[in-house]
Amino acid sequence: MLELIPAVDMKGGKCVRLQEGVASRVTEYGDDPVAMALHWEAEGATRLHLVDLDGAFSGRSAHLDVARSIFRSLKIPVEFGGGLRTLDEIDAVLDLGADRAILGTVAVENPGVVREAVRRHPGAIVAGIDARRGKVALRGWVDQTPVEAVDLALDMKGLGIERIIYTDVARDGMLTGVNYAETEKVARDSGLRVIASGGVASEEDIRELWLRRGAGIEGVILGRALYDGKIDFRNLRARMLSW
């Protein structure tokens, strides 16, 4: 089964979606992230993807009070990312109730933090690998690096990471379709479990990922396609049972 994971991205206290990770290209979808999270749980989600975009850009989590409310209000597990760059921050968000902590920039700049986080919280640390044309992007996707996504995935595996979220930044929020080939390549070459992210536009995208689940693709994050009504979450979950 491919897990369908709705995303709630927070910026300035609101629920938003960015296009290609650009802070100025923002669309607001509501001013109550807790209510939005509860909505997706009611629609049948088995997990929520929660991101603090202000934290991702600034390097310091800015919505921990809201995140705590979401963790405590939902019965389903929540994975949280955005600005987690120290062990204290990682410990804090997991202590608040997050099921998983997503590490991005720190995975490249301070792998020792990743190693220790995995030791302290086995199974709860996920590496968020964001890439443009196969190269890793950092700090809310602002800084481009020469690091290959597959190489970073292998480095994370060596630190004890079991799962990554792979995002094609150029497609994120654009409704242009998932980068199936690159996502499958990262999964096969790394041997890690991969959650796909970026570009989902239709049920066909989900179907294509479902067909590739044997490579290690275990889930997909749904953002703008849900908020713009391109995908009906409840109906999609039901239809997947017939595949």
DODRENLUM-589350 format. One record per atom (N, C-alpha, C): residue in one letter; x, z, y. Coordinates in pm, whole numbers, plus 32768, in hexadecimal, padded with zeros to 4 digits. Each point is the difference from the previous one (the first is absolute). Layout:
aXZY...
//
This chain:
m805580007F88m7FAB80008078m80588000807Dl7FD77FB88065l80457FFC8081l7FB88060805Ee804880628035e7FC080618058e7FEE7FC5808Bl7F8680078034l7FDF7FD18086l80078077805Fi80587FF78065i801D80748055i7FE27FDE8093p7F9180318035p7FE37FE8808Ep806680468059a801E7FC28070a806080378060a7FB78035807Bv802F8073802Fv7FD980348083v808080108050d80117FAB8065d807580058057d7FD980438082m804E80658029m7FDF804D8078m80637FE18070k7FC97FEA8077k80527FEC8077k7FB180358077g803C805C804Ag7FBA80398071g7F8080467FDAg7FFB80367F86g7F8A80487FD1g7F907FA87FCEk80147F7D8001k7F997FA27FD5k80277FBA7F7Fc7F9C7FC37FBFc80187FAC7F8Bc801B7F738031v80727FC97FDBv80267F7D8035v803B7FAA7F90r80107F808020r80517FA47FAFr805A7FB4805Fl807E7FEF7FD7l805D7FAE804Dl800E7F777FBFq802A7F9E8050q80227F7D7FCBq80977FF37FFBe80347FE37F89e808F7FF27FE8e8050807B802Cg7FBF80758001g8045807B8022g8023800E8093v7FC77FAD8058v80208003808Fv7FA180618046a803A80688041a7FB0806B8039a7F9C7FCE8069s80247F978048s7FA77FCD8069s7F8E7FAA7FC9r800C7FD47F84r7F987FAB7FC3r7FA980587FA8v7FAF80518041v7FB480687FBCv7F697FE8800Ft7FB7801A7F95t7F6E7FFB8001t7FCD80887FD5e7FA580398050e7FC880837FE0e7F837FF07FA9y7FF4805B7F9Dy7F8D7FFB7FA6y7FB680867FF9g80198057805Eg7FBB80808001g8058806D8038d7FBF806C802Fd804D806C803Ed7FFA80817FAFd7FDD7FF57F7Ed7FF880767FABd803D7FE27F77p808580137FF3p80427FE27F81p7FC880507F8Av7FD5807B8018v7FC980507F92v7F7F7FC07FCBa7FA87FD7805Ba7F847FBF7FD6a801D7F7E7FB7m80637FB6802Em80237F837FBDm8034801A7F73a805380657FF0a803480237F7Da7F8F80287FA2l7FA2804E8032l7F8E80297FAEl7FA97F887FDAh7FF87F9F805Ah7FB37F867FE2h80397FB77F87w80847FEF7FFEw803C7FB67F91w7FF6804F7F7De800680838009e7FEA80507F88e7F727FEB7FCCa7F9F7FFF805Ba7F747FEC7FD9a7FEA7F757FC5e80517F9E802Be7FF37F787FCCe803C7FF17F73g804380687FD1g80357FFC7F77g80967FF97FF6a80488010806Fa80937FFD7FFAa803380717FA9t806A7FE47FB6t803F80677FACt807E80388041r80277FC68071r8077802E804Ar7FF67FC8808El803A80488060l80047FD2808Bl80907FF1802Dh801A7F98804Eh80837FE7803Ch7FF680228094l8045806A802Al7FF580338089l80877FF08046v7FFE7FC18075v807D7FE48048v7FF680308091d80678046802Bd800F802A808Cd80597F998045l7FC37FA18043l804D7F95803Fl805480348075d7FCB80618049d8050803A806Cd807F803F7FC6g7FF280407F8Eg8073803B7FBEg80637F977FD2a7FCC7F927FCCa80577F957FD0a80567FC78070f7FC57FF28077f804A7FC78070f805E80668041s7FD4807F8008s804E80658049s8061804C7FA7g7FE380037F7Dg8054804D7FA5g7FD5808F7FEFr7F8B80248038r7FCD80897FF1r7F687FFA7FEFs7FCF803B7F95s7F707FFD7FE3s7FB080388075a7F957FB98023a7FB180268076a7F7080257FDEh7FDA7FF37F82h7F7480167FDBh7FF180627F8Bl805780637FF8l7FFB80597F8Dl7F8180537FFAd7FC880258074d7F82804C7FFEd7F8F7FAC7FC6v7FFB7F818027v7F997FA67FCAv80197FE87F6Ca807F7FEC7FDEa80227FEA7F73a7FD580787FABr801A80788031r7FD980787FB6r7F6880027FEAs7FB57FDC8065s7F6E7FFD7FF3s7FD47F9B7F96i80457F8F7FFBi7FDF7F9A7F9Ci802380317F74f807580397FF0f802880347F7Cf7F9B80657FCDr7FD08056805Ar7FA5806B7FD8r7F707FD17FEFs7FDD7F928043s7F757FD07FFAs7FE67FA77F88l80667FBB7FD1l7FF07FA17F92l801980427F79k7FBB7FCD7F9Ck8018802B7F76k80657FA57FBCi80137F888034i805F7FA17FC5i808B8016803Ap80697FD77FB8p808980118034p801D7FA58076v8059802E8057v80267FB58078v80977FF18002e802F7F848015e808E7FE88018e80147FF08095f806B803F8035f801280068091f808B7FD08027g80067FAF8069g807E7FD08034g7FFD7FF08096g80797FF0803Ag800A7FEB808Fg8051806E8043g80837FEA8012g805480608046g803A806E7FABl7FF67FF67F7Cl803980667FA8l80947FE17FE9r805680468049r808E7FDF7FFAr805A80787FE5t7FC480767FEEt804F80777FDCt7FBE80467F8Bl804F80517FBBl7FC9804C7F8Fl7F948061802Dd8012803D8074d7F9B805D8033d7F7A7FB98015e80057F868037e7F847FB58018e7FBE7FD87F7Bi80527FD87FA1i7FCB7FD97F7Di7FC080797FBCd804880718000d7FCA807B7FC6d7F7B80258043a7FFD7FF68084a7F8A802B804Ca7F867FAE7FDDv800E7F7B7FF9v7F8A7FAD7FE8v7FCD80117F72l805980187FA1l7FD4801A7F77l7FC2808A7FF5d803680618048d7FC480858002d7F747FFE803Fl7FEC7FA78060l7F7D7FF58041l7F967FC67FA3g802D7FB87F98g7F9E7FCC7FA1g800D7F6E7FDDa80637FBB8038a80157F747FD8a80277FFC7F6Cd7FCF7F9B7FBAd80237FEC7F74d80887FBB7FF3r801C7FA5805Er807E7FB78002r80347FF8808Fa80838004800Fa80407FE98081a80497F7B7FFAi7FE87FAA8064i803A7F7A8004i80788001805Fl80757FD97FCCl807A8000804Fl802D7F718019g80177FDE807Fg80287F788023g808B7FFB803Ct800A80168082t807F7FF58047t806C80587FC2v7FDC807B7FDDv8064805D7FC9v803A7FCF7F7Ca7FB47FAD7FB8a80317FCD7F80a807E7FAC8013v80097FBB8071v80767FAE801Fv806B80548044e7FD780518061e806180438056e803680837FC9n7FB580407FA6n802E80807FCCn7FCE80137F71p80367FB37FA2p7FD080077F76p800F808A7FC1g805A80538037g800E80887FCDg7F7F804F8010v7FB77FE6806Bv7F7F80428015v7F9F7FD77F92v80037F817FDCv7FA77FCF7F97v802180457F7Br807F80077FE1r802A803D7F81r7FCF80927FF7e8014804B806Ce7FD7808C7FFFe7F67800E7FFEa7FBC7FA78048a7F6D80058000a7FC97FE77F74v803C7FA17FB9v7FD57FE47F77v801A80797FA7r807180428017r801F80777FB0r7F9A806F8019r7FDB8012807Fr7FA1806A8022r7F717FDF7FD7h7FDE7F7F8009h7F747FD87FEBh7FF87F8A7F9Fp802480147F83p80017F917FA0p7F767FBE7FF3g80027F7A8009g7F847FB37FF3g7FB17FF2807Fa8025804D8069a7FB17FFD807Ba80417FB08070i80777FCA7FE9i80487FB68068i7FF97F6B7FE4v7FCD7FB58061v7FF27F6F7FF7v80567FC0806Ca80487F987FDDa804D7FB68064a7FA97F8F8038g7FF57FFB8082g7FBA7F938042g80657F97802Ai7FFC7F8E7FBDi805F7F94801Fi7FB57F93804Bd80217FF2807Fd7FBF7FA08059d80637F8F801Ca7FD57F857FEEa805F7F92800Aa7FC77F868046r80587FB98045r7FE37F7A8035r805E7F9F7FBCr7FC87F997FC2r80507F9C7FB9r806180437F9Eg7FD180687FBFg804F80437F9Ag806580648032k800C80108088k8060805E803Ak7FB7807A8038v803A80747FEBv7FC0807E8023v7FF880138098a7F8B8032802Fa7FEA8021808Da7FE98097800Bl8032803C806Dl7FFB80918012l7FB880278081r7FE98086800Er7FC6803D8078r7F7D7FBC8029g7FA080077FA6g7F817FBF801Eg800E7F6A8009w80647FCA7FB6w80157F6F7FF4w803E7FC1807Bv80348055805Bv803B7FCD807Bv808C7FC87FE6d804E80467FAEd808C7FDB7FE9d80107FB37F7Eq80397F88800Aq80197FAE7F8Aq808C801D7FCAt800C80087F7Bt808380197FC2t80247F8B7FA6p807E7FF87FD5p80287F987FA1p7FEB802B7F6Fv7FC880767FEBv7FF080377F79v7F907FB77FB6e801F7FD17F87e7F9B7FBF7FADe7FA080697FC8a7F7F7FDF7FFFa7F9B805C7FCFa801A80287F6Fv80267FA17FAEv801A801D7F73v807780607FF2d80677FED8052d807580587FF9d7FD9808E8026l7FAC800E8067l7FD480868028l7FAB803F7F92a7FAC7FB07FC1a7FAE80337F92a805980367F8Fl80697FB97FE0l805C802D7F97l804A807E802Bd802580088080d8040807A8032d7FA180777FF2m7F807FEB8021m7F9D806B7FF6m7FED802C7F6Fk80017FA07FA7k7FF680217F71k807480597FD6g80757FE28032g807580517FE0g7FF7808E8035l7FAC80158067l7FEE80868038l7F8F804C7FBDg7FBE7FC07FA1g7F9580427FB8g7F737FD88028i7FF57FA3805Fi7F7D7FCF8028i7FBF7FB27F8De7F8080167FEBe7FB67FBC7F95e7FA27F948034r7FE180078080r7F977FAA8037r80227FD8808Fi7FE17F838024i80127FD28089i7F817FBD8033i7FF280008083i7F9A7FAE8042i804B7F8D8042y7FE17F867FD8y80457F8B8036y7FA47FB78061t802A7FFB807Et7FB07FC18068t80477F868039d7FBC7F8F8001d80337F8A8046d7FD0800B8090v805A80288058v7FDB801E808Bv7FC57F878047a80347F8B7FE6a7FD17F878045a7F6F7FE27FE0r7FCD80367F91r7F767FE57FD9r7FA180728020d80388076801Ed7FAD8076800Fd7FA07FF18076g7F7F80167FE5g7F9A7FF68067g7FDE7F728028m80357F9D7FB9m7FEC7F748027m7F987FB67FABl7FD5803C7F92l7F9D7FC17FA8l80307F787FCFt80827FF67FE2t803A7F807FD7t801F7FFA7F6Bg7FDA80697FB6g801A80017F71g807D804F7FDCv7FFF80387F88v806F80527FD2v80767FA87FD6n807880338014n80787FBB7FD1n801480247F6Dy7FB57FBB7FA9y800180217F71y808C7FF27FC4a80427F948021a80817FE27FC1a8067806C801De800C8028807Fe806480648024e7FDB80897FC7t7F7F80208004t7FD480817FC9t801E80087F6Be7FE27F947FB9e801A7FFD7F70e809780067FE5k804E7FBB8051k809280007FEEk8039808D8011v7FD480468067v803180888018v7FDC805A7F8Aa7F857FF07FCEa7FD480537F8Fa80537FE37F83r80117F7F7FE1r80497FDB7F85r80948024800Ad803D7FE28071d80918014800Ed802680948009s7FA580518034s801E808F8010s7FD480537F89g7F997FD27FBBg7FC980507F94g7FAF80778030l7FE180038082l7FB1806C8039l7F6C7FDC8003r7FAC8065800Ar7F737FE88019r7FF07FDC8094v7FB17F98801Bv7FF57FCB8088v7F6F7FFD802Di7FEA8031807Ai7F7F7FF28043i80137F94806Aa7FAE7F987FFAa800B7F90805Ca7FBA80208084s80367FC8806Cs7FC580178083s80217F8B805Cg7F9F7FDF8056g80187F998065g7FC27F7B7FE0g7F9C7FD88050g7FCA7F7A7FF8g7F827FED7FAEv7FCF80697FBDv7F887FEF7FADv7F8F7FC98056a7FC47F927FD1a7F977FBE804Da7F7F7FEE7FB3s800780017F7Bs7F897FDF7FB2s800B80387F74e7F947FF37FB6e8000802A7F74e80687FB37FAFe801A7F848026e80617FAF7FB7e808C80408005d8022803D8072d808180478008d800780707F99i7F9480487FF4i7FFC806F7FA0i800A7FCB7F72r7FBB7F927FE7r80047FC27F7Br808F7FD67FDCe80477FC48060e80887FD27FE5e805D80767FE1l7FEF806D8048l805180777FE4l7FDB803C7F78w7F8180017FE2w7FD180347F7Fw803E7FB17F8Dl800B7F7D8010l803C7FAD7F98l8094801E7FEEr804080378068r808F801E7FFCr801E80937FE3r7F9B804C7FDAr8015808F7FECr8063801D7F90g80137FA27FA5g806180137F95g808F800A8032a801A7FCF807Ba80868008803Aa801E808C8034g7F988053800Bg801280878036g7FB28018807Fi7FAD7FA08029i7FAB80128077i7F8980557FD7e7FF680798039e7F99805E7FD3e7F9180178067g80137FCF807Ag7F9A80198065g80117FA48077v7F9E80048059v80057FAE807Av7FBC804D8071i803F7FFC8075i7FC980428075i7FAA7F9D804El7F88802D8023l7FA17FAB8046l7FEC8033808Eg80127FA78060g7FF28028808Bg7F9C7FAB804Br80327FA0804Br7FAA7FB38059r7F907FB77FB6a801B7FD27F87a7F997FB87FB5a7F8680587FEAl801680837FEEl7F8F805D7FF2l7FBB80148087y805080198067y7FC780238082y7FB87F8A8042d802B7F877FE1d7FBF7F898039d7F917FCB7FA6g7FE780447F8Fg7F947FD77FA8g801E7F897FA7k80807FDB7FF3k80247F917FA8k7FF380297F6Di801080817FE5i7FF480367F79i7FA180768003d7FA280047FA2d7FA780717FEEd803C80597F93f802D80768025f804D80537FA5f7FB280217F81r7F86802D800Fr7FB1802A7F8Dr7FE67F8A7FA2n7FDD7F8E8038n7FE57F897FADn807F7FD07FBAl807180058046l807E7FD37FC4l802480587F89r7FF28082800Fr801F805A7F8Fr7FA87FE07F87a7F817FE4801Ba7FA57FE07F92a80267F7C7FBCr80257F9D8051r80237F7E7FC9r808080057FAEm805D80558027m807E800B7FB7m7FE980297F6Fl7F9780497FE7l7FE4802D7F77l7FDF7F8C7FA4s7FDA7F8E8039s7FDD7F8B7FAEs80777FA57FE6w8073801B8041w80757FA97FF1w8044801A7F7A
//
